Amino acid sequence: MKITNVQFSPGVSSFYFDDQAAIKGGAGMDGFTYVGIATTPGFDNIRQSGEAISVLLQLETGQWAEGDCAAVQYSGAGGRDPLFIADRYIAWMNSNLRPLLTGRDVSSFAENARFIDLITDNGRQIHTAIRYGLSQALLDATAKATGRLKLEVICDEYRLPIVTSPLKLFGQSGDDRYNAVDKMIMKRVDALPHGLINNVATKLGENGGRLLEYVTWLTQRIKKLRVDESYAPTIHIDVYGTVGLIFNNDPSAIANYLNELEKRAEKFPLYIEGPVDVGNKPGQIELLKAIKSRLSDIGSKVRIVADEWCNTHQDIIEFVDAKCCDMVQIKTPDLGSIHNTIEAVLYCHAHGVEAYLGGTCNETDVSARSCLHVAQATRPQRVLIKPGMGFDEGLTIVANEMHRNQSILKAKYGEIGASQ
């Protein structure tokens, strides 16, 4: 089955592009916007509207396969590709990618994914967002051409078992970190709330006191609102390196603080994502490794999640091999073609590190559903509810796609696999 027509259309993503450096540097807010001067190259404002590009591939049957090019909220930060603006790329995609895709056979997904991942422009790989969207469309094309679910294509090509049990879903609150928690508890989300702790003064506290208070509130809120004690979610908070800022990246001081957070979390497992950001990959690995070691020394069970400077498939291999973290966020748009995401999850599994198939609020419904298929094939320990920061909308997209796929798989194969 071959591609007969290729179209690229501009679109909007479910959130915004934010200049992380300016925000961490203390940028103030005016309503929903930030005030001040953007500092990350490519940004005109600290907060800009999110954009996407839809990839549409028509097959010989007349069916259209689709994928969405999208980039993370904090583009240009932590070693990531620069800001992704549709107008800067569509003309180039029409001139350079349409001829490469037209007439291409879609019987194999992985072969095509590797092909597009190696496309270069002026000697460099094309933007991760473009590779991300192209690979989604190629996966969808293979699935449509062969009458399979996208997850079945992945399982077949990577020789993975079909599993029908549900995945553990992780809700993100954005700045609405109180009301969103109530929603997450009511809908019994497996892990919560992300929290968006990206500013010392307003969210972490100069000595970490604001976050300590928040974790105390969070624990009490779960116990108050849950219907019964069988609901015991994991607490997972992303602090965007701010803990390192207040403790001058001292691993012992950071470990002691995280241990205090664990006490506030009581019996709920606690994961802390991105406790530090030292500005480069080697330093990040070494400091995370030191923090993890100190946590072990003091008997803390806090789990460290790697994010900043752990962007590409190769980065993930290096973080995993260094044993510097307990879990890796596999931030799907940052890995480019989704075969890299597949292989990153499998690498984590093979080396005893938990995999968190994440991404960004700044994606689309199409990319979120594609990632859910990847997750159902590869079985990471945690899956981000996305896109957007409204929580309910993302949960509808991800959870419903998961349940639909489960029903189809059970109809075809019966019950397979134990619940995680």
Buried (B, 14 or more C-beta within 10 A) or exposed (E): BBBEEBEBEEBEBBBBBBBBBBBBBEBEBEEEEBEBEBBBEBBEBBBBEBBBBBBBBBBEEEEBBBBBBBBBBBBBBBBBBBBBBBEEBBEBBEEEBBEBBBEBEBEBBBBBBBBBBEBEEEEEBBBBBBBBBBBBBBBBBBBBBBEBBBBBBBBBBBEBEBBBEBBBBBBBBBBBBEEBBEBBBEBEBBBBBBBBBBBBEEBBBEEBEBBBEBBBBBBEBBBEEBEEEEBEBBBBBBBBBBBBBBBEBBBBBBBBBBBBBBEBBBEBBBBBBBBBBBEEBEBBBBBBBBBBBBBEEEEBEBBBBBBBBBBBBEBBBBBBEBBBBBBBBBBBBBBBBBBBBBBBBBBBBEEEBBBBBBBBBBBBBBBBBBBBBBBBBBBBBBBBBBBBBBBBBBBEBBBEBBEEBBEBBEEEBEEEBEEE
